[in-house]
Amino acid sequence: MKPAYWLIPLLFSANALAFHCPADMKQIDDALATGPAISAEQLAEVKTLRAEGEALHQAGRHQESVDTLAKAKALLGIDKT
């Protein structure tokens, strides 16, 4: 049986996404703490997306978490980096 070397990059990319989620959540939390100049509707959406992103992260669905948190960051005007 051949070694499954092709799995190695997948393992590292999953771990990278897992560590990306908390950093995104911190950026969102920091931006919320400053009282961003967005509408009440946008603020509610950001908070909903932030909560969904954390739930997805905890469920191990890291790509979905990153994508969800990116939507919140965009509403807050936070760069994608």
GROMACS elastic network, one bead per residue, 0.5 to 0.9 nm:
[ bonds ]
;  ai    aj funct       b0    kb
    1     4     6  0.89644   500
    2     5     6  0.85949   500
    3     6     6  0.85750   500
    4     7     6  0.57524   500
    4     8     6  0.78134   500
    5     8     6  0.56725   500
    5     9     6  0.82122   500
    6     9     6  0.65017   500
    6    10     6  0.74913   500
    7    10     6  0.52269   500
    7    11     6  0.63573   500
    7    12     6  0.89165   500
    8    11     6  0.52270   500
    8    12     6  0.64671   500
    8    13     6  0.87351   500
    9    12     6  0.51651   500
    9    13     6  0.60568   500
    9    14     6  0.85847   500
   10    13     6  0.51225   500
   10    14     6  0.61475   500
   10    15     6  0.86269   500
   11    14     6  0.53199   500
   11    15     6  0.63805   500
   11    16     6  0.87352   500
   12    15     6  0.51141   500
   12    16     6  0.61370   500
   12    17     6  0.87063   500
   13    17     6  0.62554   500
   13    18     6  0.85850   500
   14    17     6  0.52153   500
   14    18     6  0.62138   500
   14    19     6  0.88522   500
   14    62     6  0.72871   500
   14    63     6  0.82071   500
   15    19     6  0.63994   500
   15    20     6  0.86231   500
   15    62     6  0.88469   500
   16    19     6  0.53117   500
   16    20     6  0.61943   500
   17    21     6  0.64582   500
   17    62     6  0.56871   500
   17    63     6  0.65459   500
   17    65     6  0.87360   500
   17    66     6  0.72530   500
   18    21     6  0.57640   500
   18    22     6  0.76987   500
   18    57     6  0.70602   500
   18    60     6  0.76838   500
   18    61     6  0.85966   500
   18    62     6  0.56535   500
   18    63     6  0.83815   500
   18    65     6  0.89315   500
   18    66     6  0.87827   500
   19    22     6  0.60875   500
   19    23     6  0.69922   500
   19    62     6  0.89353   500
   20    23     6  0.53069   500
   20    24     6  0.62745   500
   20    25     6  0.87529   500
   20    62     6  0.84228   500
   20    66     6  0.72126   500
   21    24     6  0.51291   500
   21    25     6  0.61942   500
   21    26     6  0.86604   500
   21    53     6  0.77473   500
   21    54     6  0.76265   500
   21    57     6  0.66042   500
   21    62     6  0.70267   500
   21    63     6  0.88151   500
   21    65     6  0.65845   500
   21    66     6  0.57902   500
   21    69     6  0.76560   500
   22    26     6  0.61268   500
   22    27     6  0.86349   500
   22    54     6  0.80523   500
   22    57     6  0.83399   500
   23    26     6  0.51146   500
   23    27     6  0.62955   500
   23    28     6  0.87269   500
   24    27     6  0.51036   500
   24    28     6  0.62916   500
   24    29     6  0.86207   500
   24    66     6  0.75714   500
   24    69     6  0.65278   500
   24    70     6  0.77504   500
   24    73     6  0.78821   500
   25    28     6  0.51021   500
   25    29     6  0.60813   500
   25    30     6  0.85311   500
   25    50     6  0.67745   500
   25    53     6  0.79233   500
   25    54     6  0.74319   500
   25    69     6  0.70702   500
   26    30     6  0.59648   500
   26    31     6  0.84653   500
   27    30     6  0.51389   500
   27    31     6  0.61638   500
   27    32     6  0.85943   500
   27    73     6  0.78923   500
   27    78     6  0.78988   500
   28    31     6  0.51186   500
   28    32     6  0.61145   500
   28    33     6  0.85907   500
   28    46     6  0.83477   500
   28    47     6  0.89410   500
   28    50     6  0.74109   500
   28    69     6  0.81174   500
   28    72     6  0.72980   500
   28    73     6  0.62934   500
   28    76     6  0.76955   500
   28    78     6  0.80682   500
   29    32     6  0.50537   500
   29    33     6  0.61394   500
   29    34     6  0.88949   500
   29    50     6  0.85636   500
   30    33     6  0.51043   500
   30    34     6  0.67092   500
   31    34     6  0.54111   500
   31    35     6  0.70389   500
   31    36     6  0.64859   500
   31    73     6  0.88560   500
   31    76     6  0.72013   500
   31    78     6  0.81813   500
   32    35     6  0.54180   500
   32    36     6  0.60567   500
   32    43     6  0.84632   500
   32    46     6  0.89191   500
   32    47     6  0.88263   500
   32    76     6  0.83005   500
   33    36     6  0.78868   500
   35    38     6  0.85278   500
   36    39     6  0.88440   500
   36    43     6  0.82972   500
   36    76     6  0.70201   500
   37    76     6  0.84056   500
   38    41     6  0.81194   500
   38    42     6  0.60711   500
   38    43     6  0.63853   500
   38    75     6  0.80863   500
   38    76     6  0.74412   500
   39    42     6  0.51434   500
   39    43     6  0.61404   500
   39    44     6  0.86260   500
   40    44     6  0.61572   500
   40    45     6  0.86098   500
   41    44     6  0.51812   500
   41    45     6  0.62890   500
   41    46     6  0.86961   500
   42    46     6  0.60902   500
   42    47     6  0.86017   500
   42    75     6  0.69328   500
   42    76     6  0.85314   500
   43    46     6  0.50679   500
   43    47     6  0.62433   500
   43    48     6  0.86169   500
   43    75     6  0.83824   500
   43    76     6  0.84959   500
   44    47     6  0.51709   500
   44    48     6  0.61941   500
   44    49     6  0.86372   500
   45    48     6  0.50181   500
   45    49     6  0.60610   500
   45    50     6  0.84211   500
   45    72     6  0.74640   500
   45    75     6  0.85048   500
   46    49     6  0.51158   500
   46    50     6  0.59694   500
   46    51     6  0.85844   500
   46    69     6  0.85906   500
   46    71     6  0.78988   500
   46    73     6  0.77845   500
   46    75     6  0.68532   500
   46    76     6  0.76479   500
   47    50     6  0.50100   500
   47    51     6  0.62076   500
   47    52     6  0.86006   500
   47    72     6  0.77512   500
   48    51     6  0.52134   500
   48    52     6  0.61662   500
   48    53     6  0.85335   500
   48    72     6  0.85207   500
   49    52     6  0.50008   500
   49    53     6  0.59427   500
   49    54     6  0.85605   500
   49    68     6  0.60406   500
   49    69     6  0.62587   500
   49    70     6  0.89022   500
   49    71     6  0.72424   500
   49    72     6  0.57467   500
   50    53     6  0.50977   500
   50    54     6  0.62970   500
   50    55     6  0.87149   500
   50    68     6  0.75328   500
   50    69     6  0.59301   500
   50    72     6  0.64793   500
   50    73     6  0.89649   500
   51    54     6  0.51983   500
   51    55     6  0.62491   500
   51    56     6  0.86598   500
   51    69     6  0.89042   500
   52    55     6  0.50793   500
   52    56     6  0.61252   500
   52    57     6  0.85435   500
   52    65     6  0.74406   500
   52    68     6  0.71522   500
   52    69     6  0.81123   500
   53    56     6  0.51336   500
   53    57     6  0.61291   500
   53    58     6  0.86510   500
   53    62     6  0.85592   500
   53    64     6  0.74806   500
   53    66     6  0.69567   500
   53    67     6  0.80554   500
   53    68     6  0.54423   500
   53    69     6  0.54149   500
   54    58     6  0.61740   500
   54    59     6  0.85636   500
   54    65     6  0.67920   500
   54    69     6  0.83366   500
   55    58     6  0.51348   500
   55    59     6  0.61852   500
   55    60     6  0.87646   500
   55    61     6  0.87051   500
   55    65     6  0.78131   500
   56    60     6  0.63609   500
   56    61     6  0.51341   500
   56    62     6  0.65411   500
   56    63     6  0.86851   500
   56    64     6  0.66294   500
   56    65     6  0.50752   500
   56    66     6  0.88172   500
   56    68     6  0.86992   500
   57    60     6  0.51565   500
   57    61     6  0.55450   500
   57    62     6  0.51803   500
   57    63     6  0.84532   500
   57    64     6  0.79999   500
   57    65     6  0.54187   500
   57    66     6  0.81778   500
   58    61     6  0.74966   500
   58    62     6  0.83574   500
   59    62     6  0.80545   500
   60    63     6  0.88363   500
   60    65     6  0.86427   500
   61    64     6  0.56344   500
   61    65     6  0.62126   500
   61    66     6  0.88642   500
   62    66     6  0.60610   500
   62    67     6  0.84985   500
   63    66     6  0.51005   500
   63    67     6  0.61580   500
   63    68     6  0.85576   500
   64    67     6  0.50734   500
   64    68     6  0.60641   500
   64    69     6  0.84993   500
   65    68     6  0.51258   500
   65    69     6  0.60130   500
   65    70     6  0.84033   500
   66    69     6  0.51695   500
   66    70     6  0.60089   500
   66    71     6  0.88137   500
   67    70     6  0.50661   500
   67    71     6  0.66423   500
   68    71     6  0.53350   500
   68    72     6  0.68128   500
   68    73     6  0.89042   500
   69    72     6  0.50859   500
   69    73     6  0.61886   500
   69    74     6  0.86068   500
   70    74     6  0.60678   500
   70    75     6  0.86660   500
   70    78     6  0.86973   500
   70    80     6  0.69308   500
   71    74     6  0.50982   500
   71    75     6  0.64061   500
   71    76     6  0.87634   500
   72    75     6  0.52106   500
   72    76     6  0.63976   500
   72    77     6  0.87017   500
   72    78     6  0.85999   500
   73    76     6  0.50129   500
   73    77     6  0.60653   500
   73    79     6  0.72308   500
   73    80     6  0.74234   500
   74    78     6  0.57517   500
   74    79     6  0.72145   500
   74    80     6  0.77119   500
   75    78     6  0.76829   500
   76    79     6  0.89823   500
   78    81     6  0.84323   500
